[in-house]
Amino acid sequence: MISRPTIRLSALLLSSSLAGLPAGAQASASTGPGTPVDLRTLVVKTG
């Protein structure tokens, strides 16, 4: 069974990653293949 906080966390993670897509595209344009790690650290910092 998935608890409600888990659903809320996954929804927040999904929405934050969707909101971070344009920024991630710009980051990939400037830094190259480091975008997934940047997005993850960004989510960790905001979360």
C-alpha positions in Angstrom: 0.0 0.0 0.0 1.2 3.5 -0.9 0.7 6.0 1.8 -0.6 9.5 1.1 2.7 11.3 1.9 4.4 9.1 -0.7 1.9 10.1 -3.3 2.2 13.8 -2.4 6.0 13.5 -2.5 6.0 11.8 -5.9 3.5 14.4 -7.3 5.7 17.2 -5.9 8.8 15.6 -7.5 7.0 15.2 -10.8 5.7 18.8 -10.9 9.1 20.1 -9.9 10.9 18.1 -12.6 8.4 19.3 -15.1 8.9 22.9 -14.0 12.6 22.3 -14.2 12.6 21.0 -17.8 13.3 24.4 -19.5 16.1 25.1 -16.9 17.4 21.6 -17.5 17.5 22.2 -21.3 19.4 25.4 -20.8 21.8 23.6 -18.4 22.3 20.8 -20.9 23.1 23.4 -23.5 25.8 25.0 -21.3 27.1 22.1 -19.3 26.4 19.1 -21.5 25.5 15.7 -20.1 25.4 16.8 -16.4 21.7 17.7 -16.5 20.2 14.7 -14.7 22.6 15.2 -11.7 21.8 18.9 -11.7 18.1 18.2 -11.6 18.5 15.7 -8.8 20.5 18.1 -6.7 18.0 20.9 -7.5 15.2 18.7 -6.2 17.2 17.8 -3.1 17.9 21.4 -2.4 14.3 22.5 -2.8 12.8 19.4 -1.2 
